[in-house]
Amino acid sequence: MADLQSRIEELWSRAGALGPTDTGALAVVTEAIDLLDRGEARVAEVDPVTDQVVVHQWLKQAILLLFRLRSMETTEVGPFEFADKLPLKRNYAASGVRVVPGASARWGSYLGSGVICMPSYVNIGARVGAGTMVDTWATVGSCAQIGEQVHLSGGVGIGGVLEPAQAAPVVIEDEVMIGSRCMITQGARVGRGAVVGEGTILNPSIPVIDTETGEELSRGHVPAWCVAVQASRRRAFPGGEFFLPCVLVIKRLTEGQRHDKAQLNDILRAHGVST
């Protein structure tokens, strides 16, 4: 893989001179995208030692090169017509993946065994771990990293982060539950086992606050094994006082605690919110 990385980096150094006629370059890039598609490589991962997100820039570069090297193609499916540069994923049954009508995933994304995609969309470079549910009208943006046994509820928007190549994508760790209509974008992160209440907006500019201590824990990072919900806090400006969004950690969960829906609803009702 190191040799492939060096070849991609060399192509990236002269990307401006490349185009659809460069079939040799396309073959190299296709090799890298196939690795992503099969789950043998990934754009980003959490380093178990430092707990930091590590981005493999050369794979992002491969994706960006792909759009430069492929030509537009028209595809017809029944009465529908599409015009794009990339094909969709194939061979779902062999991968142990369930994809219902209305769902689509682009070639270069990875869906682990046991993934269920209701009518939804998964973009190139994204990785969806085994046993995860991508529910109705949820979107998983380019290069987003979704863990195993995650539930992305209806209408959830997981933002894509493709450029710049060094930017960290959204990371949703294992066993997370993301409530309906949440928007997780711009490289935000949700720790393992967390529950994020409906309608929560999370990005690296939004503070995450512990309600027990009032401490600002981070910006754009919901910690592991907690329940977090959307809120707002008052801020003074020259033109008056206004409310800006924040995320509140309202309960800590026991590590490994399963997400019992009835219990979670009791927790959230006590605070006037729901999943």
Sine and cosine of phi, psi and omega as CSV:
sin_phi,cos_phi,sin_psi,cos_psi,sin_omega,cos_omega
0.00,0.00,-0.48,0.88,0.02,-1.00
-0.88,0.47,-0.61,0.79,0.03,-1.00
-0.91,0.41,-0.66,0.75,0.04,-1.00
-0.89,0.45,-0.67,0.74,0.04,-1.00
-0.85,0.53,-0.71,0.70,-0.03,-1.00
-0.91,0.42,-0.59,0.81,0.02,-1.00
-0.93,0.36,-0.62,0.78,0.05,-1.00
-0.90,0.43,-0.70,0.72,-0.01,-1.00
-0.90,0.45,-0.58,0.82,0.06,-1.00
-0.92,0.40,-0.68,0.73,0.05,-1.00
-0.89,0.46,-0.63,0.78,0.00,-1.00
-0.89,0.45,-0.56,0.83,-0.03,-1.00
-0.91,0.41,-0.33,0.95,0.03,-1.00
-0.78,-0.63,0.58,0.82,-0.07,-1.00
-0.85,0.52,-0.58,0.81,-0.06,-1.00
-0.89,0.46,-0.35,0.94,-0.03,-1.00
-0.99,-0.11,-0.03,1.00,-0.08,-1.00
-1.00,-0.08,0.44,-0.90,0.04,-1.00
-0.35,-0.94,-0.07,-1.00,-0.08,-1.00
-0.87,0.49,-0.32,0.95,0.02,-1.00
-0.99,0.17,-0.16,0.99,-0.04,-1.00
-1.00,0.06,0.98,0.21,-0.10,-1.00
-0.92,0.39,-0.53,0.85,0.04,-1.00
-0.91,0.41,-0.67,0.74,0.04,-1.00
-0.90,0.44,-0.65,0.76,0.01,-1.00
-0.88,0.47,-0.62,0.79,0.01,-1.00
-0.89,0.46,-0.64,0.77,0.03,-1.00
-0.91,0.41,-0.73,0.68,-0.02,-1.00
-0.90,0.43,-0.64,0.77,0.02,-1.00
-0.87,0.49,-0.61,0.80,0.04,-1.00
-0.86,0.50,-0.66,0.75,0.01,-1.00
-0.93,0.36,-0.66,0.75,-0.01,-1.00
-0.92,0.39,-0.58,0.81,0.06,-1.00
-0.89,0.46,-0.58,0.81,0.08,-1.00
-0.87,0.49,-0.69,0.72,0.05,-1.00
-0.89,0.45,-0.69,0.72,-0.07,-1.00
-0.88,0.47,-0.60,0.80,-0.01,-1.00
-1.00,0.05,-0.09,1.00,-0.01,-1.00
0.99,0.17,0.25,0.97,-0.01,-1.00
-1.00,0.07,-0.17,0.98,0.12,-0.99
-0.59,-0.81,0.35,-0.93,0.02,-1.00
-0.59,-0.80,0.50,-0.87,-0.06,-1.00
-0.92,0.39,-0.58,0.82,-0.06,-1.00
-0.45,-0.89,0.37,-0.93,0.05,-1.00
-0.39,-0.92,0.33,-0.94,0.03,-1.00
-1.00,0.01,0.83,-0.55,0.05,-1.00
-0.94,0.35,0.87,-0.50,-0.06,-1.00
-0.92,0.40,-0.33,0.94,-0.01,-1.00
-1.00,0.07,-0.76,0.65,-0.07,-1.00
-1.00,-0.07,-0.25,0.97,-0.09,-1.00
0.88,0.48,0.42,0.91,0.05,-1.00
-0.97,-0.25,0.48,-0.88,0.05,-1.00
-0.98,0.20,0.83,-0.56,0.03,-1.00
-0.97,-0.24,0.82,-0.58,-0.02,-1.00
-0.97,-0.23,0.77,-0.64,0.07,-1.00
-1.00,-0.07,1.00,0.00,-0.18,-0.98
-0.86,0.52,-0.56,0.83,-0.09,-1.00
-0.90,0.44,-0.47,0.88,0.05,-1.00
-0.96,0.26,-0.58,0.81,0.14,-0.99
-0.90,0.44,-0.65,0.76,0.03,-1.00
-0.88,0.48,-0.62,0.79,0.03,-1.00
-0.88,0.47,-0.67,0.75,0.01,-1.00
-0.89,0.45,-0.71,0.70,0.01,-1.00
-0.90,0.44,-0.63,0.78,0.06,-1.00
-0.90,0.43,-0.58,0.81,-0.03,-1.00
-0.84,0.54,-0.69,0.73,-0.01,-1.00
-0.91,0.41,-0.50,0.87,0.04,-1.00
-0.97,0.26,-0.52,0.85,-0.16,-0.99
-1.00,-0.06,-0.35,0.94,-0.02,-1.00
-1.00,-0.10,0.53,-0.85,0.04,-1.00
-1.00,-0.08,0.34,-0.94,0.08,-1.00
-0.92,0.39,0.62,-0.78,0.06,-1.00
-0.72,-0.70,0.57,-0.82,0.05,-1.00
-0.99,-0.16,0.75,-0.66,0.03,-1.00
-0.83,-0.55,0.70,-0.72,0.04,-1.00
-0.89,-0.46,0.76,-0.65,0.06,-1.00
-0.76,-0.65,0.97,-0.24,-0.09,-1.00
0.85,0.53,-0.78,-0.63,-0.02,-1.00
-0.99,0.13,-0.04,1.00,-0.08,-1.00
-1.00,-0.07,0.60,-0.80,0.08,-1.00
-0.81,-0.59,0.69,-0.72,0.01,-1.00
-0.78,-0.62,0.54,-0.84,0.08,-1.00
-0.78,-0.63,0.89,-0.45,-0.09,-1.00
-0.39,-0.92,0.15,-0.99,0.05,-1.00
-0.99,-0.13,-0.23,0.97,-0.11,-0.99
-0.85,-0.53,0.60,-0.80,0.15,-0.99
-0.98,0.19,0.15,-0.99,0.08,-1.00
-1.00,-0.04,0.26,-0.96,0.10,-1.00
-0.90,0.43,0.36,-0.93,0.02,-1.00
-0.66,-0.75,0.09,-1.00,0.11,-0.99
0.88,0.47,0.70,0.72,0.00,-1.00
-0.88,0.47,-0.69,0.72,-0.06,-1.00
-0.86,0.50,-0.65,0.76,0.01,-1.00
-0.91,0.41,-0.42,0.91,0.01,-1.00
-1.00,-0.02,-0.05,1.00,-0.02,-1.00
0.96,0.29,0.52,0.85,-0.05,-1.00
-0.92,-0.39,0.66,-0.75,0.05,-1.00
-0.97,-0.26,0.85,-0.52,-0.01,-1.00
-0.79,-0.62,0.92,-0.39,-0.07,-1.00
-1.00,0.06,0.32,-0.95,0.01,-1.00
-0.82,0.57,0.68,-0.73,-0.05,-1.00
0.99,-0.15,-0.18,0.98,0.06,-1.00
-0.99,-0.12,0.53,-0.85,0.09,-1.00
-0.52,-0.85,0.51,-0.86,0.08,-1.00
-0.67,-0.74,0.71,-0.70,-0.04,-1.00
-0.98,0.19,0.54,-0.84,0.18,-0.98
-0.79,0.61,0.67,-0.74,-0.05,-1.00
0.99,-0.13,-0.07,1.00,0.20,-0.98
-0.99,-0.17,0.33,-0.95,-0.02,-1.00
-0.83,-0.56,0.75,-0.66,0.08,-1.00
-0.87,-0.50,0.88,-0.48,-0.03,-1.00
-0.96,0.27,0.24,-0.97,0.01,-1.00
-0.85,0.53,0.70,-0.72,0.03,-1.00
1.00,0.07,-0.03,1.00,0.09,-1.00
-0.91,0.43,0.63,-0.77,0.11,-0.99
-0.87,-0.50,0.82,-0.57,0.07,-1.00
-0.92,-0.39,0.96,-0.28,0.21,-0.98
-0.95,0.31,0.01,-1.00,0.01,-1.00
-0.78,0.62,0.95,-0.31,-0.22,-0.98
-0.27,-0.96,-0.04,-1.00,-0.07,-1.00
-0.60,-0.80,0.73,-0.69,0.06,-1.00
-0.82,-0.57,0.84,-0.54,-0.11,-0.99
-1.00,-0.03,0.23,-0.97,-0.03,-1.00
-0.86,0.51,0.63,-0.78,0.01,-1.00
1.00,0.07,-0.24,0.97,0.02,-1.00
-0.96,0.28,0.44,-0.90,0.05,-1.00
-0.75,-0.66,0.82,-0.57,-0.01,-1.00
-0.88,-0.48,0.89,-0.46,-0.12,-0.99
-0.96,0.28,0.24,-0.97,-0.08,-1.00
-0.83,0.56,0.65,-0.76,0.11,-0.99
0.97,0.24,0.17,0.99,-0.04,-1.00
-1.00,0.06,0.58,-0.82,0.08,-1.00
-0.97,-0.25,0.85,-0.53,0.15,-0.99
-0.97,-0.24,0.98,-0.20,-0.21,-0.98
-0.99,0.16,0.01,-1.00,-0.16,-0.99
-0.84,0.54,0.79,-0.61,0.03,-1.00
0.91,0.42,0.27,0.96,0.15,-0.99
-0.98,0.22,0.51,-0.86,0.05,-1.00
-0.79,-0.61,0.66,-0.75,0.06,-1.00
-0.89,-0.45,0.95,-0.32,-0.14,-0.99
-0.96,0.28,0.16,-0.99,-0.07,-1.00
-0.83,0.56,0.76,-0.65,0.09,-1.00
0.95,0.30,0.01,1.00,0.04,-1.00
-0.88,0.48,0.60,-0.80,-0.04,-1.00
-0.91,-0.41,0.95,-0.32,-0.05,-1.00
-0.95,-0.32,0.78,-0.62,-0.09,-1.00
-0.97,0.24,-0.19,-0.98,0.01,-1.00
-1.00,0.05,0.50,-0.87,0.07,-1.00
0.83,0.56,0.64,0.77,0.05,-1.00
-0.99,-0.14,0.51,-0.86,0.15,-0.99
-0.87,-0.49,0.93,-0.37,0.15,-0.99
-1.00,-0.08,0.96,-0.26,-0.12,-0.99
-0.95,0.32,0.06,-1.00,-0.09,-1.00
-0.83,0.56,0.74,-0.67,0.09,-1.00
0.97,0.23,0.13,0.99,0.01,-1.00
-0.92,0.39,0.67,-0.74,0.07,-1.00
-0.92,-0.39,0.94,-0.34,0.10,-1.00
-0.99,-0.16,0.92,-0.39,-0.14,-0.99
-0.94,0.34,0.49,-0.87,0.09,-1.00
-1.00,-0.05,0.58,-0.82,0.07,-1.00
-0.72,-0.69,0.99,-0.14,-0.01,-1.00
-0.96,-0.28,-0.66,0.75,0.02,-1.00
-0.86,-0.50,0.56,-0.83,-0.12,0.99
-0.94,0.34,0.27,-0.96,-0.13,-0.99
-0.88,0.47,-0.46,0.89,-0.05,-1.00
-1.00,0.08,-0.12,0.99,-0.07,-1.00
-0.95,0.31,0.68,-0.74,0.01,-1.00
-0.96,0.27,0.69,-0.73,0.06,-1.00
-0.99,0.16,0.08,-1.00,0.14,-0.99
-0.90,0.43,0.69,-0.72,0.03,-1.00
-0.82,-0.58,0.87,-0.49,0.11,-0.99
-0.92,-0.39,0.91,-0.42,-0.09,-1.00
-0.99,0.16,0.01,-1.00,-0.11,-0.99
-0.88,0.48,0.49,-0.87,0.18,-0.98
0.89,0.46,0.48,0.88,0.01,-1.00
-1.00,-0.04,0.55,-0.84,0.14,-0.99
-0.89,-0.46,0.88,-0.48,0.02,-1.00
-0.96,-0.29,0.88,-0.48,-0.06,-1.00
-0.93,0.36,0.30,-0.95,-0.08,-1.00
-0.82,0.57,0.65,-0.76,0.11,-0.99
0.92,0.40,0.29,0.96,0.12,-0.99
-0.94,0.34,0.46,-0.89,0.08,-1.00
-0.82,-0.58,0.93,-0.36,0.00,-1.00
-0.91,-0.42,0.92,-0.39,-0.22,-0.98
-0.66,-0.76,0.13,-0.99,0.20,-0.98
0.84,0.54,0.57,0.82,0.04,-1.00
0.99,0.11,0.30,0.95,0.09,-1.00
-0.92,0.39,0.23,-0.97,-0.08,-1.00
-0.63,-0.78,0.64,-0.77,0.07,-1.00
-0.85,-0.53,0.84,-0.54,-0.09,-1.00
-0.96,0.29,0.29,-0.96,-0.08,-1.00
-0.82,0.57,0.69,-0.73,0.11,-0.99
0.97,0.26,0.06,1.00,-0.03,-1.00
-0.97,0.24,0.42,-0.91,0.12,-0.99
-0.88,-0.48,0.81,-0.58,-0.01,-1.00
-0.92,-0.39,0.87,-0.50,-0.09,-1.00
-0.93,0.38,0.33,-0.94,-0.05,-1.00
-0.78,0.63,0.62,-0.79,0.16,-0.99
0.96,0.29,0.19,0.98,-0.01,-1.00
-0.96,0.26,0.68,-0.73,0.08,-1.00
-0.93,-0.36,0.81,-0.58,-0.05,-1.00
-0.71,-0.70,0.83,-0.55,0.16,-0.99
-0.52,-0.85,0.13,-0.99,-0.12,-0.99
-0.91,0.42,-0.10,1.00,0.06,-1.00
-0.99,-0.11,-0.13,0.99,-0.10,-1.00
-0.99,-0.12,0.84,-0.54,-0.02,-1.00
-0.95,0.32,0.60,-0.80,0.10,-1.00
-0.94,-0.33,0.85,-0.52,-0.20,-0.98
-0.86,-0.52,0.68,-0.73,0.07,-1.00
-1.00,0.09,0.87,-0.50,-0.05,-1.00
-0.95,0.32,-0.35,0.94,0.01,-1.00
-0.96,0.27,-0.58,0.82,-0.10,-1.00
-0.92,-0.40,-0.31,0.95,-0.11,-0.99
0.98,0.20,0.03,1.00,-0.04,-1.00
-0.96,0.27,0.66,-0.75,0.17,-0.99
-0.99,0.16,0.93,-0.38,-0.09,-1.00
-0.98,0.22,-0.60,0.80,-0.07,-1.00
-0.15,-0.99,-0.05,-1.00,0.22,-0.98
-0.82,-0.57,0.87,-0.50,0.05,-1.00
0.98,0.21,0.25,0.97,-0.03,-1.00
-0.70,-0.71,0.95,-0.31,0.10,-0.99
-0.99,0.13,0.81,-0.58,-0.06,-1.00
-0.94,0.35,0.25,-0.97,0.00,-1.00
-0.91,0.41,0.48,-0.88,0.15,-0.99
0.77,0.64,0.89,0.46,0.07,-1.00
-0.49,-0.87,0.19,-0.98,0.15,-0.99
-0.94,-0.35,0.82,-0.57,-0.06,-1.00
-0.81,-0.58,0.60,-0.80,-0.05,-1.00
-0.68,-0.73,0.32,-0.95,0.05,-1.00
-0.95,0.30,0.61,-0.80,0.07,-1.00
-0.44,-0.90,-0.11,-0.99,0.08,-1.00
-0.54,-0.84,0.39,-0.92,0.03,-1.00
-0.70,-0.72,0.52,-0.85,-0.08,-1.00
-0.96,0.27,0.70,-0.71,0.08,-1.00
-0.69,-0.72,0.66,-0.75,-0.03,-1.00
-1.00,-0.02,0.71,-0.70,0.08,-1.00
-0.78,-0.63,0.28,-0.96,0.02,-1.00
-0.82,0.58,-0.52,0.85,-0.01,-1.00
-1.00,0.04,-0.01,1.00,0.01,-1.00
0.67,-0.74,-0.15,-0.99,0.03,-1.00
-0.98,-0.19,0.69,-0.72,-0.04,-1.00
-0.69,-0.73,0.30,-0.95,0.00,-1.00
-0.97,-0.23,0.79,-0.61,0.03,-1.00
-0.93,-0.37,0.51,-0.86,-0.07,-1.00
-0.94,0.35,0.53,-0.85,0.17,-0.99
-0.53,-0.85,0.13,-0.99,0.07,-1.00
-0.86,-0.52,0.75,-0.66,-0.02,-1.00
-0.96,-0.27,0.74,-0.67,0.17,-0.99
-1.00,0.02,0.95,-0.32,-0.12,-0.99
-0.98,-0.18,-0.23,0.97,0.03,-1.00
-0.37,-0.93,0.61,-0.80,0.14,-0.99
-0.99,-0.12,0.71,-0.71,0.03,-1.00
-0.99,-0.17,0.45,-0.89,0.11,-0.99
-0.93,0.36,0.72,-0.69,-0.01,-1.00
-0.84,0.55,0.78,-0.63,-0.04,-1.00
1.00,0.03,-0.07,1.00,-0.02,-1.00
-0.91,0.41,0.77,-0.63,0.02,-1.00
-0.96,0.29,0.36,-0.93,-0.03,-1.00
-1.00,0.01,1.00,-0.03,0.06,-1.00
-0.99,0.12,0.90,-0.44,-0.13,-0.99
-0.87,0.50,-0.69,0.73,-0.02,-1.00
-0.89,0.45,-0.69,0.73,0.01,-1.00
-0.90,0.44,-0.67,0.75,0.02,-1.00
-0.89,0.45,-0.67,0.75,0.02,-1.00
-0.88,0.47,-0.61,0.79,0.06,-1.00
-0.89,0.46,-0.69,0.72,0.03,-1.00
-0.87,0.50,-0.73,0.69,-0.10,-1.00
-0.96,0.26,-0.58,0.82,0.05,-1.00
-0.89,0.46,-0.55,0.83,0.03,-1.00
-0.88,0.47,-0.40,0.92,0.00,-1.00
-0.94,-0.33,0.15,0.99,0.06,-1.00
0.97,0.25,0.39,0.92,0.00,-1.00
-0.74,-0.67,0.09,-1.00,-0.01,-1.00
-0.54,-0.84,0.26,-0.97,0.14,-0.99
-0.99,-0.13,0.00,0.00,0.00,0.00
